[in-house]
Amino acid sequence: MNTKCQPVALGVAIGALWASYVFLLVPAVMWFGGWGGGLIGPLGTLYLGYDLSLAGALIGAVWAFGDGFVAGVVIAWVYNKVAK
């Protein structure tokens, strides 16, 4: 059984999921009257340019994809080392 994890594939998957969440949080806050609004500020300190606007959501999604991609690659690398 091949237990090897593909680092780039996992990086893209986690990056895409995290970027989707960070992007979709902005319309959720706008449309649902502040639901989740407490997360915009802290994420804005982590992802420069992320705020309660369409441009901010796009900027945050780009940052989040990069962050998630790196996390996915590292997770896959550690998994492959431990699974040997």
Secondary structure, 3 states (H helix, E strand, C coil): CCCCCCHHHHHHHHHHHHHHHHHHHHHHHHHCCCCCHHHHHHHHHHCCCCCCCHHHHHHHHHHHHHHHHHHHHHHHHHHHHHHC
